[in-house]
Amino acid sequence: MLEEMGLTPIWRLREDSTVVEPPPAAADAATYHPPSTIHHPPQPATGDRRGEIMRLEWKGLKARVAGCTDCPLHANRNKAVFGVGDENADWLFVGEGPGADEDAQGEPFVGQAGKLLDSMLAAIKLKRGANVYIANVVKCRPPGNRNPESAEALACEPYLHRQIDLIRPKLIVALGKVAAANLLASDASVASMRGKVHDYRGTPLIVTYHPAYLLRTLQDKAKAWADLCFAVRTMEGLHGGEAAVAEKA
């Protein structure tokens, strides 16, 4: 009747524009799952997240770390441990991750290992905050003070890389195997990496033992002292090279 009266077709606005396909034949009905009508916003790709972090300045980077929920470690933290020290330091010391004291205070190396690190710095006429910056591979405490897992370290990697880019240290000292492995992408032992100048994206890097390890293995303190002396000589060589270039210019 409508066709004969010239009133077709009739266009009607749907209340829900979501297109739902009809279910398949009965043979496939057991495995059919109707499409959800909930629309989730697209999640940024890993590369996008890294790029965003690598564009942050200090204030934005600190805020991002403080509110980070990008890996499971955030669930049990008290405070994210960003790092501490001179943001234009020549010396950068990198450990593995916060312990209980660091998690409580929000600052790296404040427990017994931190006291030993301060003594190590004093022995080579350095001190925390004066031309020295201290950071960790991961910013949240791993449960039971275990080593960070590879996925956790990977999630935190852009934060550390951006810190290094902003500081532009002349020399990096990796404290322990976890720090050395993540900075150098190597699974070699600390013993095999000691006594050499490695390269981290154009910045010289030296490997020594973590202070927490030295508290358990007193006989290796002499080796750590030798590493610090080697680091001082390396830094002097870097400054000497700069002076020679300036004099030539």
Residue pairs with C-beta under 8 A, 6 or more apart in sequence:
2 8
2 10
16 37
18 35
18 37
20 34
20 35
20 37
21 35
23 29
23 32
23 34
24 32
44 52
49 70
49 158
50 158
53 61
53 64
53 158
53 159
53 162
54 158
54 161
54 162
54 165
56 64
56 162
57 166
58 87
58 166
61 82
61 159
61 162
61 163
61 166
62 82
64 159
65 80
65 82
65 139
65 159
66 80
66 82
68 74
68 80
68 139
68 140
68 159
70 155
71 140
71 151
71 152
71 155
71 156
72 152
73 138
73 140
73 141
73 142
73 148
73 152
74 80
74 140
76 141
76 143
77 103
77 140
77 141
78 103
78 104
78 106
79 103
79 104
79 105
79 106
80 106
80 139
80 140
81 97
81 98
81 102
81 103
81 106
81 107
81 108
81 136
81 139
81 140
81 141
82 106
82 135
82 139
83 108
83 133
83 134
83 135
83 136
83 163
84 107
84 108
84 128
84 129
84 133
84 134
85 128
85 129
85 132
85 133
85 134
86 129
86 130
86 131
86 132
86 133
87 133
87 166
87 167
88 167
88 168
89 131
89 132
89 133
89 167
89 169
90 131
90 169
90 170
90 171
90 235
91 126
91 131
91 132
91 133
91 169
91 170
91 171
91 173
91 235
92 132
92 133
92 134
92 135
92 164
92 167
92 169
92 171
92 172
92 173
93 117
93 132
93 133
93 134
93 135
93 172
93 173
93 175
94 134
94 135
94 136
94 137
94 160
94 172
94 173
94 174
94 175
94 179
94 183
95 108
95 109
95 134
95 135
95 136
95 137
95 175
95 176
95 178
95 179
95 210
95 211
96 136
96 137
96 138
96 147
96 148
96 175
96 176
96 178
96 179
96 210
97 136
97 137
97 138
97 139
97 140
97 141
97 142
97 147
97 148
97 178
98 108
98 136
98 138
98 139
98 140
98 141
99 111
99 113
99 141
99 145
99 212
100 111
100 141
100 145
101 110
101 111
101 114
102 108
102 109
102 110
102 111
102 114
102 141
103 140
103 141
108 114
108 134
108 135
108 136
109 117
109 118
109 134
109 211
112 212
112 215
113 210
113 211
113 212
113 215
114 211
116 211
116 214
116 215
117 134
117 175
117 211
118 127
118 128
120 211
120 224
120 228
121 127
121 128
121 132
123 225
123 228
124 228
124 229
124 231
124 232
126 132
128 134
133 163
133 167
133 169
135 160
135 163
136 160
136 179
137 148
137 153
137 156
137 157
137 160
137 178
137 179
137 182
137 183
138 148
138 152
138 153
138 155
138 156
139 156
139 159
142 148
142 149
142 152
147 178
148 156
148 178
153 178
153 182
157 182
160 182
164 172
164 200
164 201
164 203
169 203
170 203
170 204
170 235
170 238
170 239
171 203
171 204
171 205
171 206
171 231
171 234
171 235
171 238
172 183
172 200
172 203
172 204
172 205
172 206
173 205
173 206
173 207
173 208
173 231
174 180
174 183
174 184
174 205
174 206
174 207
174 208
175 208
175 209
175 210
175 211
176 190
176 209
176 210
176 212
176 213
177 189
177 190
177 210
178 210
179 210
180 186
180 188
180 190
180 193
180 207
181 187
181 188
183 200
183 205
184 193
184 198
184 200
184 205
184 207
186 193
190 207
190 208
190 209
193 207
194 207
194 208
194 223
194 227
195 226
195 227
195 230
196 206
196 207
197 204
197 205
197 206
197 234
198 204
198 205
198 206
198 207
199 205
204 234
204 238
206 227
206 230
206 231
206 234
207 227
208 223
208 224
208 227
208 228
208 231
209 217
209 220
209 223
209 224
209 227
213 220
214 220
214 221
214 224
